[in-house]
Amino acid sequence: MKRFNQRYWLMGLLGLAFGLAPANLFGDGGDGATGHALTLVELNCENLFDCDDDSLHNDNEWLPEAVRRWTPRKYWRKLNNIAQEIIACGEQPGKGWALPDLVALSEVENDSVLTALTRRSLLRRAGYEYVMTDSPDERGIDVALLYSPFSFRLLRHHALRVAPPEGRHATRDVLYVAGEIATGDTLHVFVLHAPSRYRGERASRPFRLKVAERVCLSVDSIRRHDPAPMILVAGDFNAYAADSSLRYYERHQLVNVSRAAKGLNGARGTYRFQGEWGSLDQILASQPLAVGLDSCYIFDAPFLMEKDNRYGGLQPRRNYRGMRYNRGFSDHLPLVARFRLPQVQDEGFHVGGRE
């Protein structure tokens, strides 16, 4: 697979700046005259908080007067860094550049942050709309889905509340979104950020299984109405591909299309801990989508990486190293999945119906 080409994201950024079409600027986003493709990016943004105090949640670490000195200047740099990362993910190896159709985000604080990202950052001309959760998470972090209305017409969305095990703090809601895609089919998208592995994988495993059970309950409900639905489940699962919670999804006929994903520049996972690569981020798809998988890879462009002075090699360039401000992006690298969609006979189709 071709390495990241900086030229394409720079051209994409210029295209957005001058108001060009937000998709298929440099290359064919589809697979011919009647073929269509859909690109999903999954990204844990790592603590994308604004600078305002939320009296209902514990965001005290992310305030201008707090220990991290989280000032508006740092906040806006972070927003533009995330925007740059999303734009760069639009590179299609060997095919040019096109803005991703869907972007599943985790660790975003609130509606104010998403409004700033989509309306005031480097993404402001991309035309993205968004939906997000408002979870009972103690820190107030949520998940969101950015979508291009040029390729995804929103039909409905709601949050799935996950009941925590007894004695456990409330966890983040799962976001469910349904929309019409270019083929006229309904695409069902679930975005999640499962409970962390704090206190060890075994001790925290039941909490992630609770999320899996809740998502699969909805998946089974969808299948009762449509035996061959198009479903995507994406996010930070806080679990590796072989873990029990991922196997639970697979038993419900969801394919882990990111299982073998590797970086274009050598990254062997989306996350690096104590010198070891691993992928806590995953993208799952139902069979009708999985059979059309064109590619799934970790986007490890050089500008997202830095030297690991302790363990050697490279690691994601995160925003803070301990308490030291690093002017980075995230401690996770994004996943990019591109699917070939079934061909449409009528070339006059556009999202929202046929002409």
N, C-alpha and C positions, 0 to 999 in steps of 0.2 A: 504494500500500500504506500502511496506517495507521502513523503513527509509534509508537514505543515508548510504552506506557502504564504509568507507574510504579505505578498502582493495582493492576494485575494481579499484579506480582511481590510487592508487599506483601501482597496477599490470599493468594497462594500460600505465602509464608513463614509467615503466620499459620496457614494451613491445616495446614502441616507441623508447626508448633509445637504445635498442639492435636490432632495425631494423626488428622487427616482423611485420607480416601483419597488416595494419592499421585498419582493420575491423574484427569483429567477433573473437577477441583474446580469450575471455573467455565466451563462450556461443554461442548459435545459433542465429545469427542475423536474420535469416529467420524464417519461421513457418513450417519447415519440409523440405523434400527433394525437393519439387517443389515450396514451398511458399517463398515469399519475403516480406521484411519489409523495410520501409524507415523512418529514424529519422531526424527530423528538430529541430534545436535549434534556438531560437530567443533571441538576447541580445543587449541591449543598453549599449555600453562600457563606457559611461560617459567621454567625453573629452579625447579621445585617440589621442592626438597630439604628433608630434615629437618635437624636440628642435630647429628646424631651422625656421628662419623668412621667411614667405611667403609674399612677397611684394604686392600681389594681394588680400590678405584677411586679416581680422583683427584677427590674432592669437597672438597678442602682449602679452597677458596674460600668454602664454605658452612658455616662453623663459628663458634661464638660468639666465639672469640679470633682469627678470621681478619680479613682487611682489610675485609670487608663487615659484620663484627659481626652475623652471622646468628644472632640470639638466639631462644629459644623464643617470645618475644612477637611478633617479626616473622614467625616461621614460622606461628603460629596466626592472625595477621591475614591472611597470604597464603592459608591454607586456607579461611578464612571468606569471603575475597574471591572465590576460585574457586567456592565453594559458592553464593554470592550470584549470581554470573554464570550458573551453570547453572540455578538456579531462575528467574532472569529470562528465560532463553531459552525458558521454557515458555509465554510469551505467544504466543497464536495470533491474529494481526491480524484483528480483526473477529469472533473466535470465543471469546474468553475466555482461560483459562489452563489448561494441563495439563502435568504434569511430562514432560520428554522421555523417550522409551522407551529410547534408546541415547545414550551420550555417549562419543565417541572422543577420548582424551586422549593428548597427547605431552608430552615433557619432564617426566616424573614419575620420582622416583628409585627407589622401592622399595615393597614390600608395606606397610611401616610407614606411609608417606605415604598410600597408598590406604585403609588401615584407618582412619586418622585422618580422612580426608576423608569417608568413607561412614558412619562410626560415631560421630564426636565433633564434627564441624563442624556448620554450619547445615543440612547435608544429612542429619543423623543420623536423622530421621524419614521420609525419603523412601523407604526400603526398598531402595535400590540394592544390588545385588551387583556384583562385579567380577572380571575376570580380567586378567592382565598378563604381560608378558614378563620375562625375567631375562637381559638381553643382555650380550655381551662388550664393550659400549661403554666406551671409556676413562674417561669421566666417570661411568658407571653410570646414565645416564638411559634410561628405557624408555617403552613405550607401554602403554595400558590401555584396556579397554572397561568402562564402567559400564552395567548393564542393569537394567531393572525386571522382576522376576520376575512381575509382573502382566500383562506383555505379551510377554515373551520367555523361553521355557523353555530353559535351557542344555542342549545336547546333548553338545558336545565342544569342545575348544579345544587348540591347541598353537602353539608358536613356529616360524616359518620362518627358518632361519639363512641369511643372505646371505653368500656367500663374497666377500670383498673382492678387488679387483684386486691384482696383485703389488705389494708395497711400500706398501700402504695399510693403515691401522689397521682393525681389526674394526669393523663398523658395527652399528647397532641391528637386532635381530630384527624381523620382521613378525609381528604377532599375527593368528592365524586363529581365528575363533569361529563355531560353527554353533549355531543355536537354532530352536525352533519358535515361530512367531508366531500371532496370533489366527486366521488363516485356516486353520491346520493345516499350512501350508507350512514348509519349512526355509529359513531365511535364513542366508546365508553372509556373514560380515563380516570384512574385512581392515583392520587398523589399522597405519599405517606412519608412520615419520619418516625420510625419505630423507636421505642425506648432504648436507651443506651446500654452498653455492656458494663456499666459501673457496678462494682462489687463482683465482677466476674461473669463470664458467659453463662455458666450453669445457673447461678443464682438469679440472673436477669432473664433467662430464657422464657419463663412463663409469661412475662409481660409482652414479649414480641410475638409469642403464639396467640395471645389475646387479639393483637392487631390482625394477624393472619386470619384468624377465625372470623373476625368482623368483616374483613374485605371479601373473603370467600363466601360468606353468607350472601352478600350482595351480588357477587358473581353468579352464584347458583340461581338467585332470583332472576337475573337478566336472562340466563339460559332457559328458564322455564317459559319465557316469552319468545325467545329467539334461539334456536338450537345451534346456530353458528354465528355468534356475535363477534364483533371486532372489539377487543378489550386490551387496554394497556394498563399496567400497574408499574409505577416508577417512583423512585425516591431513595432515601437513605434508610435501608432496612436494618442497619447496625448488625448485619449478619452476613456471613460468607455463603457462597453458593452451596456448600455441602451442609450447612446448618439445618437444624430441624424445622425452623420456621420457613425456610425457603422450600424444603421438601414438602411442607404442607400445601403451599401454593401449587407446586407441581402436581400433587395428587388431585388438585382441582382443575387439571387440564390447562394450566398456564405454563408456557415455555419460557425459561430463563434465556433470553436471546443475548444477554450480556455475559453469560457464563465464561466464555473464552475471550472476552474483550481485552485487548492490549493497546498500549499507546503507540502513536505513530512515530514517536521519538524514543521509545525504549521503556516507558513506564509500564510496570507489570501489575498495576492496580490503581484504584482511584484515590488511595489513601496510604500514607507511609508512617509507620509507628516503630520507633526505635530501630530504624534501618531496614525494616521488613515491609514489603509491599503487600497490600491486600485490597479487596474490593468489598466495601460495605454498601456501596451504591449498586442498585440493580434495576434492570428493565425487564419486565415480564410481558408476554403477549399471548393472546389466545391463538389457536391454531390457524384461523384464516389470515391473521396478520403474520404469524411466525413463518409461514411457508413463503411469504413474499419478502423476507428480510434480505435487503441488499447489502448492508454492512452494519456493524456495531463495533465501536472502538472508543478508546479513552482519548480524549483530546488533551495532549500534553505538549502544547506549543511551547517553544523555548521561553517566551515571556512569562509563562505561568510557573516556571521552575526556578530553583536556586540550588546552590551547593549545600549538601548536608555535611557540615564541618565536623560533626561528631562521628557519624557512621560511614561517611564516604558516599560518593555518588550524588544523585540529584533527588530533590524532594519538592512537593508543591510549595509555592511561595505564599505562605499564609499572611494574614494581616498583622498578627502579633506573634513574636517569639517570646513566650512567657509574658512578661509585662512590657517588653520592648517593642515599640511600634515599628513595623516592618514595611509599611506601604504596599502590602501585598494584596492578594485576591482571596484565596480560600485555602484551607488545609485539605480540601477535596478537589480532585480534578473532575471535569464534566464527562459524562457519557453521551455519546451521540449514536442514535440508531436511525437508520433510513430504511423505509419499507416501500416496496413496489406495490401499488394498489391494483385491483382488478381493472381491466380496461373498460372504458365507457364507449359505447357505440356512437352516441350523439356528441359531436365535437362542440356543440353549443352550450354544453353544461357549464354552469357556474354555481358556486356555493349559494344555496338558497333556492335552487330549482333549475329548470331547463328553460332555455330561451325559446 
